[in-house]
């Protein structure tokens, strides 16, 4: 089994100057995010894996009222299985994932050209993939999510 982990500390300072009003807004955001993953080589080409990841993305700008946007934060769980047969240059994989993000920007329905921050967005699903090299000049990937 192979285990991979990491921790990241992010700092951001955002400053908006309004030349019409002569005001300046400042916002400082920071976050600690982590990731953890594990793979197991079961032999015969089968490699199951699991992972957990957190994210932090700075949103630049302001809403119609002039308030600065909070960062988008997220997390993802994934479980999967890769199969790499001994013969040929093919690889197959299947994965289940669950991703959730908060503070997403969407178009402001009341003020054209502005954005608002909404609650949460969640994606859950299945991903299937086959990839291979058929020759030195030709390779391909087929993916379904």
NUTIFI-803352 format. One record per residue: residue number from 1; residue in three letters; x, y, z of N, C-alpha, C, O in turn. Coordinates in nm, 3 decimals, padded with zeros to 5 digits. Layout:
REM NUTIFI-803352
  nr rest    n_xx    n_yy    n_zz   ca_xx   ca_yy   ca_zz    c_xx    c_yy    c_zz    o_xx    o_yy    o_zz
 NUM  ALA       X       Y       Z       X       Y       Z       X       Y       Z       X       Y       Z
...
***
This chain:
REM NUTIFI-803352
  nr rest    n_xx    n_yy    n_zz   ca_xx   ca_yy   ca_zz    c_xx    c_yy    c_zz    o_xx    o_yy    o_zz
   1  UNK  00.085 -00.118  00.000  00.000  00.000  00.000  00.090  00.124  00.000  00.194  00.128  00.065
   2  UNK  00.046  00.223 -00.075  00.113  00.352 -00.078  00.017  00.459 -00.028 -00.096  00.468 -00.076
   3  UNK  00.062  00.540  00.068 -00.021  00.647  00.123  00.047  00.780  00.092  00.168  00.795  00.112
   4  UNK -00.032  00.875  00.043  00.017  01.008  00.012 -00.067  01.110  00.087 -00.190  01.098  00.090
   5  UNK -00.003  01.207  00.147 -00.077  01.310  00.220 -00.011  01.445  00.205  00.107  01.455  00.171
   6  UNK -00.086  01.548  00.232 -00.031  01.682  00.224 -00.119  01.782  00.295 -00.239  01.763  00.309
   7  UNK -00.056  01.890  00.339 -00.126  02.001  00.402 -00.074  02.129  00.338  00.046  02.145  00.314
   8  UNK -00.167  02.221  00.310 -00.129  02.347  00.248 -00.193  02.462  00.324 -00.311  02.455  00.362
   9  UNK -00.117  02.567  00.347 -00.169  02.689  00.411 -00.168  02.799  00.305 -00.063  02.829  00.247
  10  UNK -00.283  02.860  00.279 -00.296  02.965  00.178 -00.334  03.096  00.244 -00.419  03.099  00.332
  11  UNK -00.270  03.204  00.201 -00.303  03.338  00.246 -00.332  03.423  00.123 -00.267  03.410  00.020
  12  UNK -00.431  03.509  00.135 -00.465  03.597  00.025 -00.512  03.732  00.078 -00.588  03.738  00.175
  13  UNK -00.467  03.839  00.015 -00.516  03.972  00.047 -00.572  04.032 -00.081 -00.504  04.037 -00.183
  14  UNK -00.697  04.076 -00.075 -00.768  04.130 -00.190 -00.801  04.276 -00.161 -00.854  04.307 -00.054
  15  UNK -00.770  04.365 -00.254 -00.797  04.507 -00.235 -00.872  04.560 -00.357 -00.831  04.537 -00.470
  16  UNK -00.981  04.632 -00.333 -01.062  04.690 -00.440 -01.069  04.840 -00.418 -01.110  04.886 -00.312
  17  UNK -01.027  04.917 -00.520 -01.034  05.062 -00.514 -01.150  05.109 -00.601 -01.157  05.074 -00.719
  18  UNK -01.240  05.186 -00.542 -01.354  05.243 -00.615 -01.318  05.387 -00.648 -01.322  05.474 -00.561
  19  UNK -01.285  05.414 -00.775 -01.243  05.547 -00.816 -01.358  05.647 -00.814 -01.335  05.767 -00.804
  20  UNK -01.482  05.601 -00.824 -01.596  05.692 -00.822 -01.622  05.747 -00.683 -01.655  05.865 -00.667
  21  UNK -01.607  05.661 -00.582 -01.634  05.706 -00.445 -01.507  05.739 -00.367 -01.513  05.798 -00.260
  22  UNK -01.392  05.699 -00.421 -01.266  05.724 -00.353 -01.243  05.634 -00.233 -01.165  05.667 -00.144
  23  UNK -01.311  05.518 -00.230 -01.296  05.425 -00.117 -01.214  05.304 -00.159 -01.205  05.269 -00.276
  24  UNK -01.155  05.242 -00.060 -01.078  05.120 -00.080 -01.127  05.015  00.017 -01.141  05.042  00.137
  25  UNK -01.153  04.895 -00.033 -01.195  04.782  00.051 -01.084  04.678  00.051 -01.025  04.649 -00.053
  26  UNK -01.055  04.624  00.167 -00.953  04.519  00.180 -01.013  04.397  00.248 -01.096  04.408  00.339
  27  UNK -00.970  04.283  00.202 -01.017  04.158  00.261 -00.900  04.060  00.266 -00.829  04.042  00.166
  28  UNK -00.880  03.998  00.380 -00.776  03.897  00.394 -00.844  03.763  00.419 -00.929  03.751  00.507
  29  UNK -00.806  03.663  00.340 -00.860  03.529  00.355 -00.744  03.432  00.372 -00.637  03.452  00.315
  30  UNK -00.767  03.328  00.450 -00.667  03.223  00.462 -00.737  03.092  00.490 -00.850  03.088  00.540
  31  UNK -00.669  02.985  00.457 -00.727  02.852  00.480 -00.615  02.749  00.485 -00.510  02.764  00.423
  32  UNK -00.640  02.645  00.559 -00.553  02.529  00.560 -00.631  02.415  00.495 -00.740  02.380  00.540
  33  UNK -00.574  02.359  00.390 -00.640  02.249  00.320 -00.551  02.126  00.326 -00.429  02.135  00.344
  34  UNK -00.613  02.011  00.310 -00.539  01.885  00.321 -00.583  01.788  00.213 -00.690  01.801  00.154
  35  UNK -00.498  01.691  00.188 -00.533  01.581  00.099 -00.472  01.453  00.154 -00.366  01.454  00.217
  36  UNK -00.542  01.343  00.128 -00.495  01.212  00.173 -00.539  01.110  00.069 -00.656  01.108  00.029
  37  UNK -00.448  01.027  00.027 -00.480  00.924 -00.072 -00.408  00.796 -00.042 -00.302  00.795  00.021
  38  UNK -00.465  00.686 -00.089 -00.402  00.555 -00.071 -00.429  00.469 -00.193 -00.539  00.472 -00.249
  39  UNK -00.329  00.392 -00.234 -00.344  00.294 -00.341 -00.292  00.160 -00.292 -00.201  00.153 -00.209
  40  UNK -00.351  00.054 -00.344 -00.310 -00.082 -00.311 -00.287 -00.157 -00.440 -00.376 -00.163 -00.525
  41  UNK -00.170 -00.215 -00.458 -00.143 -00.298 -00.576 -00.175 -00.442 -00.537 -00.098 -00.506 -00.466
  42  UNK -00.289 -00.492 -00.585 -00.334 -00.627 -00.550 -00.269 -00.734 -00.636 -00.290 -00.853 -00.612
  43  UNK -00.192 -00.694 -00.734 -00.135 -00.790 -00.827 -00.233 -00.815 -00.941 -00.347 -00.770 -00.936
  44  UNK -00.188 -00.885 -01.042 -00.270 -00.916 -01.160 -00.327 -00.791 -01.226 -00.427 -00.799 -01.297
  45  UNK -00.265 -00.675 -01.204 -00.307 -00.552 -01.270 -00.414 -00.472 -01.200 -00.450 -00.364 -01.249
  46  UNK -00.467 -00.518 -01.088 -00.574 -00.447 -01.018 -00.516 -00.353 -00.911 -00.436 -00.395 -00.827
  47  UNK -00.558 -00.226 -00.916 -00.507 -00.126 -00.822 -00.625 -00.043 -00.770 -00.666  00.053 -00.837
  48  UNK -00.681 -00.076 -00.654 -00.786  00.010 -00.595 -00.722  00.131 -00.528 -00.607  00.127 -00.484
  49  UNK -00.801  00.240 -00.521 -00.750  00.361 -00.456 -00.865  00.436 -00.388 -00.982  00.417 -00.420
  50  UNK -00.827  00.522 -00.294 -00.922  00.609 -00.224 -00.852  00.742 -00.200 -00.732  00.746 -00.176
  51  UNK -00.930  00.852 -00.205 -00.870  00.982 -00.179 -00.971  01.078 -00.119 -01.092  01.065 -00.137
  52  UNK -00.916  01.177 -00.046 -00.993  01.287  00.011 -00.913  01.414 -00.014 -00.793  01.418  00.013
  53  UNK -00.978  01.518 -00.067 -00.910  01.642 -00.100 -00.995  01.761 -00.058 -01.117  01.758 -00.071
  54  UNK -00.930  01.866 -00.008 -00.997  01.992  00.024 -00.943  02.101 -00.068 -00.828  02.095 -00.113
  55  UNK -01.027  02.202 -00.096 -00.983  02.310 -00.185 -01.024  02.446 -00.130 -01.114  02.458 -00.048
  56  UNK -00.954  02.549 -00.179 -00.974  02.689 -00.139 -00.942  02.773 -00.262 -00.828  02.774 -00.309
  57  UNK -01.042  02.844 -00.316 -01.024  02.925 -00.436 -01.069  03.068 -00.407 -01.181  03.090 -00.361
  58  UNK -00.983  03.164 -00.433 -01.014  03.304 -00.410 -01.109  03.353 -00.518 -01.090  03.324 -00.636
  59  UNK -01.212  03.427 -00.478 -01.305  03.490 -00.571 -01.277  03.640 -00.574 -01.290  03.708 -00.472
  60  UNK -01.240  03.692 -00.689 -01.205  03.832 -00.704 -01.330  03.912 -00.741 -01.411  03.867 -00.821
  61  UNK -01.345  04.029 -00.681 -01.453  04.119 -00.718 -01.551  04.143 -00.605 -01.532  04.099 -00.492
  62  UNK -01.660  04.216 -00.640 -01.762  04.250 -00.543 -01.901  04.227 -00.601 -01.918  04.217 -00.722
  63  UNK -01.998  04.217 -00.512 -02.137  04.206 -00.556 -02.194  04.346 -00.582 -02.121  04.444 -00.572
  64  UNK -02.320  04.355 -00.615 -02.384  04.483 -00.647 -02.374  04.582 -00.532 -02.362  04.702 -00.555
  65  UNK -02.380  04.534 -00.408 -02.372  04.621 -00.291 -02.228  04.664 -00.258 -02.207  04.745 -00.168
  66  UNK -02.129  04.610 -00.332 -01.990  04.645 -00.308 -01.919  04.555 -00.209 -01.804  04.581 -00.173
  67  UNK -01.986  04.449 -00.164 -01.924  04.355 -00.070 -01.834  04.258 -00.145 -01.872  04.204 -00.249
  68  UNK -01.714  04.236 -00.091 -01.619  04.144 -00.154 -01.665  04.000 -00.133 -01.730  03.967 -00.034
  69  UNK -01.630  03.916 -00.229 -01.671  03.775 -00.224 -01.583  03.694 -00.130 -01.461  03.713 -00.124
  70  UNK -01.644  03.603 -00.058 -01.570  03.507  00.024 -01.509  03.402 -00.070 -01.557  03.384 -00.181
  71  UNK -01.404  03.333 -00.027 -01.346  03.227 -00.109 -01.442  03.109 -00.126 -01.526  03.083 -00.040
  72  UNK -01.428  03.039 -00.237 -01.499  02.913 -00.258 -01.418  02.804 -00.189 -01.297  02.794 -00.209
  73  UNK -01.485  02.722 -00.109 -01.418  02.611 -00.041 -01.484  02.482 -00.083 -01.605  02.479 -00.110
  74  UNK -01.407  02.375 -00.089 -01.464  02.249 -00.133 -01.395  02.130 -00.072 -01.292  02.140 -00.006
  75  UNK -01.456  02.014 -00.098 -01.398  01.887 -00.055 -01.445  01.779 -00.153 -01.553  01.789 -00.211
  76  UNK -01.362  01.676 -00.169 -01.397  01.566 -00.259 -01.350  01.434 -00.202 -01.238  01.421 -00.152
  77  UNK -01.440  01.334 -00.211 -01.408  01.195 -00.179 -01.411  01.118 -00.310 -01.494  01.144 -00.396
  78  UNK -01.319  01.023 -00.326 -01.318  00.940 -00.447 -01.271  00.799 -00.412 -01.173  00.781 -00.340
  79  UNK -01.341  00.701 -00.465 -01.304  00.559 -00.456 -01.296  00.505 -00.597 -01.385  00.530 -00.679
  80  UNK -01.191  00.431 -00.627 -01.179  00.382 -00.763 -01.099  00.255 -00.775 -01.040  00.206 -00.679
  81  UNK -01.099  00.203 -00.897 -01.025  00.082 -00.929 -00.964  00.098 -01.067 -01.034  00.132 -01.163
  82  UNK -00.833  00.075 -01.077 -00.764  00.075 -01.207 -00.726 -00.069 -01.239 -00.692 -00.149 -01.152
  83  UNK -00.734 -00.098 -01.367 -00.691 -00.230 -01.414 -00.593 -00.208 -01.528 -00.627 -00.146 -01.630
  84  UNK -00.471 -00.260 -01.511 -00.367 -00.249 -01.612 -00.323 -00.391 -01.648 -00.243 -00.451 -01.577
  85  UNK -00.377 -00.446 -01.758 -00.339 -00.582 -01.797 -00.190 -00.591 -01.831 -00.130 -00.493 -01.874
  86  UNK -00.133 -00.709 -01.811  00.009 -00.729 -01.841  00.039 -00.712 -01.990  00.141 -00.655 -02.027
  87  UNK -00.048 -00.762 -02.074 -00.026 -00.756 -02.218 -00.086 -00.627 -02.275 -00.197 -00.588 -02.239
  88  UNK -00.012 -00.563 -02.364 -00.064 -00.444 -02.432 -00.047 -00.318 -02.350 -00.009 -00.323 -02.233
  89  UNK -00.076 -00.206 -02.412 -00.061 -00.076 -02.346 -00.194 -00.017 -02.305 -00.215  00.104 -02.319
  90  UNK -00.284 -00.101 -02.253 -00.416 -00.052 -02.215 -00.428 -00.031 -02.065 -00.356 -00.093 -01.986
  91  UNK -00.520  00.058 -02.026 -00.551  00.081 -01.885 -00.698  00.116 -01.875 -00.750  00.195 -01.953
  92  UNK -00.765  00.056 -01.777 -00.907  00.081 -01.753 -00.923  00.133 -01.610 -00.849  00.094 -01.520
  93  UNK -01.022  00.221 -01.590 -01.048  00.268 -01.454 -01.196  00.299 -01.436 -01.268  00.334 -01.529
  94  UNK -01.239  00.285 -01.310 -01.376  00.319 -01.270 -01.366  00.387 -01.134 -01.289  00.344 -01.048
  95  UNK -01.444  00.493 -01.115 -01.438  00.566 -00.990 -01.575  00.622 -00.952 -01.654  00.660 -01.038
  96  UNK -01.600  00.625 -00.822 -01.716  00.694 -00.765 -01.664  00.818 -00.696 -01.563  00.813 -00.626
  97  UNK -01.732  00.933 -00.716 -01.685  01.057 -00.654 -01.801  01.134 -00.593 -01.916  01.119 -00.634
  98  UNK -01.767  01.216 -00.495 -01.862  01.305 -00.427 -01.788  01.435 -00.400 -01.696  01.439 -00.318
  99  UNK -01.829  01.543 -00.468 -01.765  01.673 -00.457 -01.867  01.774 -00.406 -01.981  01.776 -00.452
 100  UNK -01.826  01.859 -00.313 -01.913  01.963 -00.259 -01.835  02.093 -00.250 -01.723  02.096 -00.198
 101  UNK -01.894  02.203 -00.301 -01.831  02.335 -00.295 -01.929  02.434 -00.235 -02.050  02.426 -00.259
 102  UNK -01.877  02.529 -00.156 -01.960  02.634 -00.097 -01.911  02.771 -00.142 -01.796  02.785 -00.184
 103  UNK -01.998  02.871 -00.134 -01.968  03.009 -00.175 -01.940  03.021 -00.324 -01.850  03.096 -00.365
 104  UNK -02.015  02.949 -00.405 -01.998  02.956 -00.550 -02.057  03.088 -00.603 -02.157  03.138 -00.551
 105  UNK -01.993  03.142 -00.708 -02.045  03.262 -00.773 -02.143  03.223 -00.882 -02.117  03.133 -00.962
 106  UNK -02.258  03.292 -00.886 -02.357  03.275 -00.992 -02.404  03.414 -01.036 -02.386  03.512 -00.965
 107  UNK -02.464  03.420 -01.153 -02.512  03.548 -01.205 -02.620  03.605 -01.112 -02.709  03.533 -01.067
 108  UNK -02.611  03.734 -01.085 -02.710  03.803 -01.002 -02.838  03.819 -01.084 -02.836  03.886 -01.187
 109  UNK -02.950  03.759 -01.040 -03.073  03.767 -01.119 -03.134  03.907 -01.122 -03.216  03.937 -01.209
 110  UNK -03.096  03.993 -01.027 -03.154  04.127 -01.019 -03.065  04.237 -01.077 -03.114  04.346 -01.106
 111  UNK -02.936  04.208 -01.096 -02.842  04.312 -01.141 -02.750  04.253 -01.249 -02.654  04.181 -01.219
 112  UNK -02.781  04.285 -01.374 -02.703  04.234 -01.488 -02.557  04.275 -01.474 -02.526  04.389 -01.442
 113  UNK -02.467  04.180 -01.500 -02.324  04.206 -01.495 -02.262  04.185 -01.358 -02.141  04.202 -01.342
 114  UNK -02.343  04.149 -01.259 -02.292  04.125 -01.124 -02.313  03.978 -01.088 -02.390  03.906 -01.151
 115  UNK -02.242  03.936 -00.984 -02.255  03.799 -00.933 -02.301  03.802 -00.789 -02.287  03.902 -00.719
 116  UNK -02.356  03.689 -00.745 -02.391  03.667 -00.604 -02.330  03.534 -00.562 -02.300  03.449 -00.646
 117  UNK -02.314  03.518 -00.432 -02.264  03.390 -00.381 -02.383  03.309 -00.331 -02.467  03.358 -00.256
 118  UNK -02.387  03.184 -00.375 -02.497  03.096 -00.339 -02.451  02.996 -00.234 -02.336  03.000 -00.190
 119  UNK -02.539  02.908 -00.194 -02.508  02.808 -00.092 -02.405  02.707 -00.138 -02.287  02.740 -00.151
 120  UNK -02.449  02.585 -00.163 -02.356  02.478 -00.197 -02.391  02.415 -00.331 -02.507  02.415 -00.374
 121  UNK -02.288  02.363 -00.396 -02.303  02.286 -00.519 -02.246  02.149 -00.490 -02.137  02.137 -00.434
 122  UNK -02.319  02.044 -00.528 -02.273  01.907 -00.502 -02.279  01.826 -00.631 -02.378  01.830 -00.704
 123  UNK -02.173  01.752 -00.656 -02.164  01.662 -00.771 -02.132  01.523 -00.719 -02.035  01.504 -00.646
 124  UNK -02.212  01.427 -00.758 -02.185  01.287 -00.724 -02.196  01.207 -00.852 -02.282  01.235 -00.936
 125  UNK -02.111  01.109 -00.867 -02.122  01.034 -00.990 -02.022  00.922 -01.005 -01.952  00.883 -00.912
 126  UNK -02.020  00.872 -01.128 -01.937  00.760 -01.170 -01.855  00.805 -01.289 -01.906  00.871 -01.379
 127  UNK -01.728  00.769 -01.290 -01.642  00.798 -01.405 -01.581  00.667 -01.453 -01.526  00.590 -01.375
 128  UNK -01.592  00.642 -01.583 -01.534  00.525 -01.647 -01.436  00.572 -01.753 -01.463  00.667 -01.826
 129  UNK -01.320  00.505 -01.762 -01.219  00.547 -01.858 -01.143  00.428 -01.911 -01.114  00.333 -01.838
 130  UNK -01.110  00.434 -02.039 -01.020  00.337 -02.103 -00.919  00.418 -02.182 -00.956  00.510 -02.255
 131  UNK -00.792  00.384 -02.168 -00.688  00.453 -02.243 -00.585  00.353 -02.288 -00.564  00.250 -02.225
 132  UNK -00.520  00.385 -02.399 -00.420  00.293 -02.446 -00.337  00.349 -02.559 -00.374  00.447 -02.623
 133  UNK -00.225  00.284 -02.581 -00.136  00.316 -02.692 -00.144  00.199 -02.790 -00.107  00.087 -02.757
 134  UNK -00.192  00.228 -02.908 -00.209  00.124 -03.009 -00.084  00.108 -03.094 -00.060  00.002 -03.151
 135  UNK -00.003  00.213 -03.101  00.127  00.211 -03.167  00.205  00.329 -03.112  00.155  00.401 -03.025
 136  UNK  00.329  00.351 -03.161  00.406  00.466 -03.113  00.345  00.598 -03.159  00.368  00.702 -03.098
 137  UNK  00.266  00.594 -03.267  00.207  00.715 -03.321  00.060  00.734 -03.283  00.005  00.843 -03.304
 138  UNK -00.005  00.633 -03.229 -00.149  00.642 -03.205 -00.184  00.595 -03.064 -00.155  00.483 -03.023
 139  UNK -00.250  00.686 -02.991 -00.302  00.651 -02.859 -00.440  00.714 -02.847 -00.475  00.804 -02.924
 140  UNK -00.518  00.667 -02.751 -00.652  00.720 -02.736 -00.705  00.708 -02.596 -00.655  00.630 -02.515
 141  UNK -00.808  00.789 -02.567 -00.875  00.790 -02.437 -01.024  00.796 -02.462 -01.071  00.877 -02.542
 142  UNK -01.099  00.709 -02.393 -01.245  00.712 -02.396 -01.289  00.730 -02.252 -01.245  00.657 -02.163
 143  UNK -01.377  00.830 -02.228 -01.416  00.863 -02.092 -01.565  00.888 -02.085 -01.623  00.949 -02.175
 144  UNK -01.627  00.840 -01.977 -01.768  00.867 -01.951 -01.781  00.908 -01.805 -01.731  00.839 -01.715
 145  UNK -01.849  01.021 -01.780 -01.872  01.066 -01.644 -02.020  01.090 -01.626 -02.064  01.129 -01.517
***
